Amino acid sequence: MIRLVDTVARHEQVALAVESGVRDVLRSGRYVGGPVVAEAEATAARMFGRAHGVGVSSGTDALTLAILALGIGPGDEVIVPAISFFATTEAVIAAGATPVFVDVGDDACLDPNRARAALTARTRLVIAVHLYGTMCEPPDLGVPVLDDAAQAVGGAPPRARGVLTAVSTYPTKTWGAAGDGGFVLGDDPELIDRIRRLGNHGMTAMHVHERVMGVVGRNSRLDAVQAAVLLAHAPHVPARVARRRAIAARYDADLPSAYSRVPRDKGSPIGVYVVRCARREELRAALAERGVETSVYYPRPMGRQPAISGAARCPRADQLCDELLALPAHEGLSDADVDHVLATCAEVLA
Ligand SMILES: Cc1ncc(COP(=O)(O)O)c(C=O)c1O
């Protein structure tokens, strides 16, 4: 089976470095916070050309903490693209704010004109989801922008235009840990400090048992074992992205036209490689039978999830969600694997 993601093969590439980094953490006794987490934070910030970073326990918490730190909550509206992983919406709701779902363009990213039309007196934030690694460039609506760069690590130029950038290091991402993790990145030291405290029970440092912010914080910390894993993987991210781009270029050139290309910018790290096809379910089943794993990112727009009611219809997103298909494009694929995927994609059309 040609897998959509191969975390075992990826681990094998860096097994010695990961295992020695983890062993050092285990022997150090510094399991939460400490120098290894600080080094991972600096590494994440460098990847996005940001001045500061805070390690957090997931991409979802990165988004939630960023929204809370910007002072956004009940009564406030946050513009989100209709298509993303549902965590983008969850974070807005966790902060007490209201997500406003805006239709997308052909690239499945926020449509700037529709975003402009969705602006109200209550709009306080736009979340720019760099879906699949494609740079989302929202219009200037006079409110801050938060980058959801969960699928965009390793892109060039870095996908970081907003006041804050949320990153996920879930194992399947281009920079994946051996468990959950993430970062909030930014240039404003006060904002970053607020996020660090919010994610550490309101404390300025470990075991400083005083709520100096006068807020109820939470525990959203990145642990040192995951930070060690991430540090071992970090030097390999550029080569992985280069390989993913080469695979994407082969697919762009050689897939039959029944798999329509989804526009993306040149700098995309190919967090996910997607095409559109009208007979998606039939093709998916046929590809699976012939040993090619695929996935659907995402089967329905976020506003049409059963947990959400009253969201405006987003017709473009509806159509894309019926057609989008993710193909294996991870860096562990050999040229023969890519040939096999291409041949199988052609064969199942018959
Ligand atoms: C676009 C997007 N936003 C947010 C998240 C949430 O990240 P995590 O799974 O680390 O909580 C993901 C993860 O899949 C994602 O793809």
The ligand as an SDF file (V2000), in Angstrom:
LIG
                    3D

 16 16  0  0  0  0  0  0  0  0999 V2000
   -5.4020   23.9240    9.0420 C   0  0  0  0  0  0  0  0  0  0  0  0
   -5.2620   23.3250   10.4100 C   0  0  0  0  0  0  0  0  0  0  0  0
   -5.5320   24.0800   11.4800 N   0  0  0  0  0  0  0  0  0  0  0  0
   -5.4050   23.5980   12.7310 C   0  0  0  0  0  0  0  0  0  0  0  0
   -4.9920   22.3060   12.9670 C   0  0  0  0  0  0  0  0  0  0  0  0
   -4.9300   21.7910   14.3670 C   0  0  0  0  0  0  0  0  0  0  0  0
   -3.6730   21.3180   14.7300 O   0  0  0  0  0  0  0  0  0  0  0  0
   -3.5290   20.1770   15.8420 P   0  0  0  0  0  0  0  0  0  0  0  0
   -3.9970   18.8960   15.2430 O   0  0  0  0  0  0  0  0  0  0  0  0
   -2.0660   20.1670   16.1430 O   0  0  0  0  0  0  0  0  0  0  0  0
   -4.3410   20.5820   17.0080 O   0  0  0  0  0  0  0  0  0  0  0  0
   -4.6830   21.4720   11.8780 C   0  0  0  0  0  0  0  0  0  0  0  0
   -4.2180   20.1020   12.1110 C   0  0  0  0  0  0  0  0  0  0  0  0
   -4.5050   19.1620   11.4520 O   0  0  0  0  0  0  0  0  0  0  0  0
   -4.8260   21.9870   10.5600 C   0  0  0  0  0  0  0  0  0  0  0  0
   -4.5510   21.2360    9.4970 O   0  0  0  0  0  0  0  0  0  0  0  0
  1  2  1  0
  2  3  1  0
  2 15  2  0
  3  4  2  0
  4  5  1  0
  5  6  1  0
  5 12  2  0
  6  7  1  0
  7  8  1  0
  8  9  2  0
  8 10  1  0
  8 11  1  0
 12 13  1  0
 12 15  1  0
 13 14  2  0
 15 16  1  0
M  END
$$$$
